[in-house]
Amino acid sequence: MMKKMGCWLICLLLLTGQMSTFANVTEIIETKESVRSMAIELTEGDEADLFLKIETVLNNTLISKAMDTNSRQTLDQLHLMMSESVKRFDSVRAAQLVEQYSRVLTAYFHQPDLTRSDIQVLTDKFIQLLGNDVLMIEGINQERIKVSLRTVVNENMHLQGQYSIGTSPAITLSQINAVLLQAEKAYRITTIDVNEYERFKNIANDLQRELILVGDDTVHVTLVADAVKVLVDKNYKLTIVQGDARYGVSTETLAKIQGDLPITITPVVLDPNKEYGYAVTDGKLKPLSLYNVSIGNIANKDMITLHLSVVEASDPNMPKDYFTLALSEDNQWTKIVYSQKNGIISVEIPQNAVYGMMSYSPTYIDLVGHWSESNIKTLLAKGIFESQNTSNFYPNNIMTRGEFVEALVDVMGANGTSDNVFTDVLPGSPYEDMIGSAIYYGFTVGSSNNKFYPNDPLTREDMVTLVAHLYELQNGYALEGGFLDFKDLYTISAYARESVKVMQEAGFISGYPDNTFRPKVTVAKSVAAAVLNKVLK
């Protein structure tokens, strides 16, 4: 009886946020065991659900400890906790737990005293946990689990293929072969482990073979022609790490290199006594850091992928979301449309370019003090939602279907296209360039009779359906769960109901105070910006 009362007290403190910290991992484990024993006794009803929620809180606390301490002991406890909890959790909670664990694991992989063999062992245990326990959960979203698995196995492969450049002016074939030998061994082991589980077999085909060249703030090195050829023959991509930036060169681009591959990445020195500023169409840019990138000779015109950590603000009063990435061409700076996830910016830039991380100040006077000012400025900094007017954004104007879909295409990038089948998007129209990509990505909800209706107002149900699809494209799985209890449920079009349900459950949207959704109500630019910004974060 006393044990139960103590457990109830712990639950009360946890739920009210008054016991958010524990002295050590042992305390978390002991508390978790007490809660778990009661949860086993209470097999159904509200009380059992309460204890599952408490167990989730404790799991999250242990995950936070693992992130903070980077301790192998804590990680082992976390693995044990995972294998116990996922068997009792519903499919949604289990998937969330797997995602959290994958983030902890990939962060731990970067511990300096961890060997490549240690990383492989931890990867193997993670594969076995998912294959033996998680996939057995009824209703589990397999695609969501596969995303977490890909995150871990690809980070393992990434670390297995690293080579420190040091002060070497050139990297020879023998040096590359030594690294690739280790990477190939990890590739074979991981492929075997993944292929043990029928539902994971396609993931083995997605494993990234990658050579990582790790440099300092300035990178100046040459990859000899024979080494380049080996990478192409073995289907490896090349990544150059410089500080917090990663420059990815695809196998297809490497195949176009004739001879040696010279690589130079240097920071551009900014004069601290000089006031810098560059004008763009809708505002001003102030450089925080600039880099001159040259991968291959000047004749190489392919695009490379840049992954860059968000730079901390030099001005503490400026939210870091107002940072933008810009490219200099012919001494003219332009903002680059980029995506950002978990603090990492991803964008494509030319092989030979000058780019910069900038602070961005828009010139739209009607955004000052507007309730959605922060949302709109954040999207503008990413090159999304630009206005044709240079002085006003008109945040309260109704957004059209064409404007919103164009923004979604900007988020995804024009990497694919399909033939235009719509008779109302004609050559020379404002949306001619984007419609092929919109069809390719599936951003055509609400269209019918071979018409896209680009100038029609955007409705709430179409907005929600489109951003739900965007979420799936960006994350590799669809949202799930939830239920609809809006009073006007049956006025929501059939194609939109599932999207409204899962987006409400995930907290991306809400209804009106009278518990209606009002699916046919049109959407202001400010509202569309708020919803899209929330999904992109």
Buried (B, 14 or more C-beta within 10 A) or exposed (E): EEEEEEBBEBBEEBEEEEBEEBEEBEEBBEBBEBBBEBBEEBEEEEBBEBBBBBBBBBBEBBBBBBBEBBBBEBBEBBBEBBBBBBEBBBBBBBBBBBBBBBBBBBEBBEBEEBEBEBBBEBBBBBBBBBBEBBBEBEEBBBEBBBBBBBBBBBBBBBBBBBBEBEEEEEBBBEBBEEBBEBBBBBBEBBBEBBEEBEEBEEBBEEBBBBBBBBBBEEBBBBBBBEBBBBBBEBEBBBBBBBBEBBBBBBBEBBEBBEEBBBBBBBEEEEEEEEEEEBEBEBBBBBBBBBBBBBBBBEEBEBBBBBBBBBBEBEEEEBEBBBBBBBBBEEEEBEBBBBBBEEEEBBBBBBBBBBBBBBBBBBBBEBBEEBEBBBBBBBBBBBBBBBBEEEEEBBBEEBBBBBBBBBBBBBBBBBEEBBEBBBEBBEEEBBBEEBBBBBBBBBBBBBBEEEBBBBEBBBBBBBBBBBBBBBBBBEBBBBBBBBEBEBEBBEEBBEEBBBBBBBBBBBEBBEBEEEEBBBBBEBBBBBBBBBBBBBBBE
